[in-house]
Amino acid sequence: MPLTGLEIYKHLPKTNCKDCGFPTCLAFAMKMAAGQIALEKCPHVSPEGRAALESASRPPIQLVEIGSGENQIKIGNETQLFRHEEKFHRPTAVAIRLDDTLDDATFAQRAGDIGQLVFERVGTRVRVNMVAVDNQSQDAGRLAWAVQTAAERSGLPCMVISAKAAHLDRAAEVLSGQRPLLYVSDPSEALNAAAVAKARQCPLAIRADGLEALAELTPKIQAAGVEQIVLAPGTRGLKATLDALTRIRRLALKGFRRLGYPALAFAVDGSPYLQMIQACTYVAKYAAIVILDTLDRALILPVLATRQDIYTDPQKPVAVEPKLYEVGEPGPNSPVLVTTNFSLTYYSVEGEVEASRVPAYILSVDTEGTSVLTAWASDKFNPETIAKALHNFRVEERVKHRRLVIPGLVAVLSAGIEDESGWTVQVGPKEASGIPNFLKTQWQNPLT
Ligand code: SF4
């Protein structure tokens, strides 16, 4: 059982020094009892106190490391149910499943394609993280070939799915030193698989039918010497899986150690489009790993975008540096478009300017990472801030004309900007998608 706040308090220095960010040791102890802060945040706890608090300081959800090197994945170690309390820390790993009964050429081609599922979104590189090789052939030799091919062709960590512990052992031997996640799909083989995971030093995913069965199994796996466990609740369909993922997270954060592990979810039911919807839902609610069957880039990107959105810090808007950006190779006659420094807004504008193939400047105004309408409503995107940005980033030294394109949503600012800056305003489109057409047909340099 986890310790209560008062039990933890007994082992703290009781000096109320505030170095942990809390006003009193008791306040710190209460937070720690709720699993919302780690003991390391108190720099003054004695070695005896630390030893006594070891069990309470263990994260409520075990950290699990999969793979090695630069593509290593870390999951678990979350402390919150709601991201507005504190950001979620370890983004869901997205895996694509490959069946080892595929013919050699198709399997190798798809493994290579999975490694190429990389996208650029709002200035950040996002990618699929793992290949899940499914031992549908039930042949250990075939599985060994498949995992080796998957790892080599994709360059990504592997998850190995098999009902048989001996097959997992063979695959782990082939991937020695690469720390694959071993997933034993038959609960009756779980203890044998635990022996394999311990010997091969791999994390182990276990499946059982329902949370009670999982909670019965995890202490046995742990007693067999495996700490890094991933839970597969054995559910099918969106409703049952969402329910299981939510209950696992809630119980783990309440201190129910038997379910204090990251959980995975298969999003493989129905059409590829439905798989995408399932995967996005599981990313939003608590899956540490989601596994899909589709390699369709148009369906993978929404899953990665959802992950990116969920795992940003809601208390810190994602912002780009406020400055004058160049798209293409703009010159003294090129258009100047102004927008805010909210990443999503900036990159939407940049993408559309790029698509127009009209070289241009984009002036990103510091609005503390808020979008155009939000910044306008909070008076951060106004004639003064825009005129100040024009001046600070010396835009008049970069172009000969004095014509500024503003977002159509804030056309109301036109007169104020002209008064404040001395520039002429041309009102642009309301949506970024209208920019290419605008730049090609409506942008007018008054000097030409
Ligand atoms: Fe107490 Fe440690 Fe926090 Fe200081 S840093 S107030 S000693 S818990």
Boltz pocket constraint, residues with backbone or C-beta under 6 A from the ligand:
constraints:
  - pocket:
      binder: B
      contacts: [[A, 12], [A, 13], [A, 14], [A, 15], [A, 16], [A, 17], [A, 18], [A, 19], [A, 20], [A, 21], [A, 22], [A, 23], [A, 24], [A, 25], [A, 28], [A, 41], [A, 42], [A, 43], [A, 44], [A, 45]]
      max_distance: 6.0
